[in-house]
Amino acid sequence: MAIGAVQPDDTVIGLLSPLIEDPAAMVRCRLVEMLAATATKGNATIVDLMSNDPDGLVRQMAKAFKGR
């Protein structure tokens, strides 16, 4: 199943939220991809937050979804 087809519900979002602070940049990058690419409630907030991530690839991923 493609990640774009995932529509996480509030429970899944709640479980994934702590990953915003995961030490692995790839985990944060995939989190941005999954939550921002879907119609997740509050995805603009996630994109804005992750646009300031310390890792350049995570910032780039977030900026790719900015304004969608």
N, C-alpha and C positions, 0 to 999 in steps of 0.2 A: 504494500500500500504506500502511495506517495505521501510525503509529509504534508503536502498541501491539502490533502483530503482529511487530515486530522482536525477535528473540532473539539478541543478539550473543554470539558465542563468545569464548573466552579471547583469541584473536588480535585480534579487533575491539576488545575491552575494553582490551587492552594498547596498541593504537594510539590509542584515544580518551582514555586516562588523562591525558596531558599537557594536554588541553584544560581540565582543572580550573583551570589557571592562565592560560587565555586572557585577553587584555586586554578582549575584547568580552563584555559581560555577557550578550548574547543567545546567544552560543555556549555559555557556561556554563549558561544557563537551559535550552537545548535538550538539553545533555548530561545534566542532572539529569532532564529529562523522559524521555529515551530510556532511560537506565540504571535509573532508579528505577521507571518504569512497567512494566518488563519483569521477568521472573523472573531477573534478572542476579545472579550470585553476588556477595555482598557489597554489595548495593544499600543496605542499612541504613547501612553505613559511609559511602557516598557521600552519602546524605541527611543524615546527621549532620554531615559535613564541610561540605557546601554550605549547611546551615542557618546557618552563620556567615560566609557570603560577604559581602564589603563592599557588594554591590549589593542593594537591597531586593527587587527582582523575583526575583532568584535565590533569596534567602532564602525568599520567599513560595512559590516553586515547590517548593523542598525541603520546606518545612513542609506543603505539600499532600500529600506522599507519606509523611510521618512516621507511623509506626504501621501501615502497610499490610501 
